[in-house]
Amino acid sequence: MPTSLTDTTTLHNGVKMPWFGLGVFKVKEGNEVVESVKSAIKNGYRSIDTAAIYQNEEGVGQGIKESGISREELFVTSKVWNSDQGYESALQAYETSLKKLDLEYLDLYLIHWPGKDKYKETWKALEKLYKDGRVRAIGVSNFKIHHLEELLKDAEIKPMVNQVEYHPHLAQRDLLAFCEKEGIQLEAWSPLKQGQLLTDPTINEMAKKHGKTAAQVILRWDLQTKVVTIPKSIKEHRIIENANIFDFELSAEDMNKLGELNKNERVGSDPDVMMNGFVD
Ligand SMILES: NC(=O)c1ccc[n+]([C@@H]2O[C@H](COP(=O)([O-])OP(=O)(O)OC[C@H]3O[C@@H](n4cnc5c(N)ncnc54)[C@H](OP(=O)(O)O)[C@@H]3O)[C@@H](O)[C@H]2O)c1
């Protein structure tokens, strides 16, 4: 079990990725994102998850620079947006993201959504970036088992990560087992169901028992199910609270109770519905 914010999981290519990081979806470009990134890094976070579509890569880059932490100590993720899928356009999108972030390389670059019929071409572009040493790890996001099976038929390099919606209402057991079998690290987006899970009575009762908050119980569940997690907050006290999960353990009974909350319910789009990728 990870015992601190800087503990890492080793991806199948040997790259070490922190189990815990900051998400910046819906964080405004400019001061808001600069300050949340700086606050996270100041409080020990070493992993930041952004995407081209969040339109805050410049601020993420500025926050990183102003944090004073050396680039090698950080793990930075971005994603190819749907309209940039395809070989040449994905290669170009990577350059654009690097330029905005003002970084020489990313630690992880993901295909944001599978879409319908371009993800194999896009994957070839990510493989090229990886083989050329431009990015330390490549992966996918919002891929279901059938997308992964299809991708793996032709992939030269297996994705190192699959970032998907994951929380106690969407426990994704089959996908987690599939990814474990294939050596693909699962990563949770919207781990707090965008805040909707924080009033759940079972979780709050458990939090009280452990002297923790509902958010901390959920984020600890991510770690105990071996899933990387990247909660978003723009408030420093919550950035600190969310990361304070290394000093308690959920029992087998707690884990079972949390498991019973699953209802396959999403807060975001279903990857099969977002076929052409222009839903949100
Ligand atoms: N790959 C994808 O398709 C995809 C999709 C969605 C998200 N993501 C990534 O995953 C990250 C996390 O997901 P998310 O941002 O959708 O949702 P989330 O992390 O589940 O929840 C964020 C919401 O919870 C609030 N919050 C955070 N910590 C809290 C706490 N301790 N107590 C009370 N409220 C708290 C935040 O408000 P405040 O900011 O006001 O604290 C915000 O409204 C994103 O930021 C993004 O990097 C990826």
The ligand as an ORCA input file, in Angstrom:
! r2SCAN-3c Opt
* xyz 0 1
  N     -10.538     11.564    -18.815
  C     -11.707     12.130    -18.675
  O     -12.589     12.028    -19.533
  C     -11.980     12.935    -17.462
  C     -13.291     13.373    -17.196
  C     -13.513     14.095    -16.028
  C     -12.461     14.370    -15.167
  N     -11.186     13.960    -15.467
  C     -10.042     14.251    -14.564
  O     -10.342     13.783    -13.253
  C     -10.225     14.883    -12.340
  C     -11.168     14.712    -11.167
  O     -12.501     14.626    -11.592
  P     -13.585     15.846    -11.475
  O     -12.876     17.130    -11.409
  O     -14.560     15.628    -12.563
  O     -14.366     15.529    -10.134
  P     -14.008     15.106     -8.609
  O     -12.564     15.193     -8.349
  O     -14.744     13.845     -8.356
  O     -14.789     16.220     -7.793
  C     -14.441     17.567     -7.855
  C     -15.554     18.372     -7.134
  O     -15.566     18.024     -5.754
  C     -15.267     19.184     -4.960
  N     -14.365     18.709     -3.888
  C     -13.084     18.265     -4.029
  N     -12.593     17.859     -2.845
  C     -13.591     18.053     -1.935
  C     -13.671     17.828     -0.545
  N     -12.675     17.332      0.147
  N     -14.859     18.145      0.074
  C     -15.883     18.654     -0.614
  N     -15.858     18.874     -1.939
  C     -14.717     18.579     -2.600
  C     -14.627     20.179     -5.893
  O     -14.944     21.510     -5.524
  P     -13.806     22.634     -5.204
  O     -12.879     22.709     -6.375
  O     -14.632     23.866     -5.021
  O     -13.131     22.180     -3.941
  C     -15.316     19.844     -7.215
  O     -16.577     20.467     -7.281
  C     -10.529     16.090    -13.228
  O     -10.211     17.309    -12.625
  C      -9.759     15.743    -14.468
  O      -8.378     16.013    -14.281
  C     -10.946     13.241    -16.601
*
